[in-house]
Amino acid sequence: MKTITELRQEIVDRSLQAFHEGLFSGTSGNMSCYLREEDLMLITPTSVRYDVMRAEDIVVLRLDGTVVEGHLKPSSEWRMHAAVYEGCPDVNAVFHTHSPYATAFAVNHRTIPAVLIEALVFLGGDIRCADYATPGTKEVGLNAVPALEGRRGCTLANHGVLAVGGDLAQAYLNAEYIEDVAKIYAIARSVGTPVELKSL
């Protein structure tokens, strides 16, 4: 099991990777993991660019918002992350991106069909769009919970993407697959009629 120090560094490393891959832009998006036995959530800080973020900038807090360790404020979306951890007992990592193709479906309130085998294997099927809620509120997470049922990710109406997993590596991989499926589906629609996969 990784230590808090190791997890802080992993969040920084994966956040920087996401920034370079275009899953993040500016200071948008956020990433967290949850240590259930200790009731500790580690999350990126608010308004800090990923190319200058350090391990000590990662905030450690409880799901009620009590900061345990950290000199910066947690992401403004910490309530969303907390609501997902409370509503999805098998989730221990949450990755919120603004990746462009998937977010384009989010602003249209459209489901992304499972047109690639990866959508079935890694994501559980199509990628649903959670109902809109004001960013920064717990309702964003509460609306995401039903959209995540049986899935490893969803989009957030007029907002972005939410990928989840048992650990940070899984959540990151799922975020990559969500964007990949969205991109290929968008391109496929421009050249024909995509066929959705219903089962393996």
C-alpha positions in Angstrom: 0.0 0.0 0.0 1.4 3.4 -1.0 2.1 6.0 1.6 0.5 9.5 1.6 3.8 10.9 0.5 4.0 8.5 -2.4 0.3 9.2 -3.4 0.9 13.0 -3.3 3.8 12.6 -5.7 1.7 10.3 -7.9 -1.1 12.8 -8.1 1.4 15.5 -9.2 3.0 13.2 -11.8 -0.3 12.1 -13.3 -1.7 15.7 -13.2 1.4 16.9 -15.2 1.0 14.0 -17.6 -2.7 14.9 -18.1 -1.7 18.6 -18.7 0.7 17.6 -21.4 -1.8 15.2 -23.0 -4.5 17.8 -23.2 -6.8 16.3 -20.6 -6.3 19.4 -18.5 -5.8 23.0 -19.6 -4.7 25.9 -17.5 -5.7 25.1 -13.9 -8.9 23.3 -14.9 -9.7 19.8 -13.8 -8.7 18.0 -10.6 -7.6 14.6 -9.3 -8.0 12.8 -6.0 -7.7 9.5 -4.2 -9.3 8.3 -1.1 -7.9 6.2 1.7 -11.1 4.7 3.1 -9.8 3.1 6.3 -8.3 6.4 7.3 -11.1 8.6 5.9 -8.5 10.8 4.1 -8.9 12.3 0.7 -5.9 13.6 -1.2 -6.7 16.2 -3.9 -5.1 18.8 -6.1 -5.2 22.4 -4.8 -7.3 25.1 -6.4 -5.9 27.5 -9.0 -2.3 26.1 -9.2 -0.9 25.3 -12.6 0.1 21.7 -13.1 3.5 22.5 -14.5 4.6 24.1 -11.2 2.6 21.9 -8.7 4.6 20.1 -6.1 3.9 17.1 -3.9 3.5 19.2 -0.8 0.8 21.3 -2.6 -1.6 18.3 -2.6 -4.2 18.8 0.2 -5.2 16.1 2.6 -8.7 16.4 4.0 -11.7 14.4 5.3 -14.9 14.0 3.3 -16.5 16.7 5.4 -14.0 19.2 4.2 -11.8 19.3 7.3 -8.2 19.9 6.1 -5.8 17.6 7.8 -2.6 18.6 6.0 -1.7 21.2 3.4 -0.9 24.9 3.0 -3.2 25.5 0.1 -6.9 25.4 -0.4 -8.3 22.1 -1.9 -9.8 22.1 -5.4 -13.1 23.9 -5.6 -14.6 20.6 -6.7 -13.7 18.7 -3.5 -17.4 18.3 -2.6 -18.0 16.5 -5.9 -15.2 14.1 -5.2 -16.5 13.5 -1.7 -20.0 12.8 -2.9 -18.6 10.2 -5.4 -16.6 8.5 -2.7 -19.7 8.4 -0.4 -22.0 7.1 -3.2 -19.6 4.6 -4.9 -18.0 2.4 -2.3 -15.7 0.7 -4.9 -14.2 4.0 -6.1 -10.9 5.1 -4.5 -9.7 7.6 -7.2 -11.5 10.3 -9.1 -10.2 12.2 -12.1 -12.1 15.2 -13.4 -11.0 16.4 -16.8 -12.1 18.9 -19.5 -10.9 16.8 -22.3 -12.3 18.4 -25.5 -14.1 15.6 -27.4 -15.8 14.1 -24.4 -16.7 17.6 -23.0 -18.2 18.4 -26.4 -20.7 15.6 -25.8 -21.3 16.9 -22.2 -22.3 20.4 -23.5 -24.8 18.7 -25.8 -26.0 16.5 -23.0 -25.4 13.4 -25.1 -24.4 9.9 -24.2 -21.2 8.6 -25.9 -22.1 5.2 -27.3 -19.8 2.2 -26.8 -18.3 2.0 -30.3 -15.0 0.6 -29.2 -14.3 -2.7 -27.3 -12.4 -0.6 -24.7 -15.7 1.1 -23.7 -17.1 -2.3 -22.8 -14.0 -3.8 -21.2 -12.7 -0.7 -19.2 -15.7 1.6 -18.9 -18.6 -0.8 -18.5 -20.5 0.4 -21.6 -21.7 3.7 -23.0 -20.7 7.0 -21.3 -23.7 8.7 -19.8 -24.1 12.4 -19.2 -24.9 13.4 -15.6 -27.5 16.1 -15.0 -26.2 19.7 -14.7 -25.4 21.1 -11.3 -23.5 24.3 -10.4 -19.7 23.7 -10.4 -18.2 23.6 -6.9 -21.3 22.1 -5.3 -21.9 18.7 -3.8 -24.8 18.3 -6.3 -22.3 17.8 -9.1 -21.1 14.6 -7.4 -24.6 13.5 -6.4 -25.8 13.8 -10.0 -22.8 11.8 -11.2 -23.4 8.8 -8.9 -26.4 7.4 -10.8 -24.6 8.1 -14.1 -21.7 6.1 -12.8 -23.8 3.0 -11.9 -22.2 0.1 -13.6 -19.7 2.4 -15.3 -16.1 3.7 -14.8 -16.8 7.2 -16.0 -19.4 9.7 -17.1 -19.6 13.2 -18.5 -20.9 16.2 -16.5 -23.5 18.3 -18.4 -21.9 21.6 -19.6 -18.9 20.9 -17.5 -16.5 18.1 -18.3 -15.6 14.5 -17.6 -15.5 12.3 -14.6 -13.4 9.0 -14.6 -13.2 6.8 -11.6 -11.2 3.7 -10.5 -9.9 1.6 -7.7 -6.7 3.6 -7.8 -5.2 6.5 -9.6 -3.8 4.4 -12.4 -7.2 3.0 -13.2 -8.9 6.3 -13.1 -6.3 7.9 -15.4 -6.6 5.0 -17.9 -10.4 5.3 -17.9 -10.2 9.1 -18.5 -7.9 8.4 -21.5 -10.4 5.8 -22.9 -13.4 8.1 -22.5 -11.7 10.8 -24.6 -10.5 8.2 -27.1 -14.0 6.8 -27.6 -15.5 10.3 -27.8 -13.0 11.4 -30.4 -13.4 8.3 -32.6 -17.2 8.4 -32.4 -17.2 12.1 -33.4 -15.0 11.4 -36.3 -17.0 8.3 -37.3 -20.2 10.3 -37.4 -18.6 12.7 -39.9 -17.9 9.9 -42.3 -20.8 7.5 -41.8 -23.2 5.9 -39.2 -21.2 4.4 -36.3 -22.3 1.0 -35.0 -22.6 0.6 -31.3 -21.3 -2.5 -29.5 -23.9 -4.0 -27.1 -21.8 -6.8 -25.6 -18.4 -8.5 -25.7 
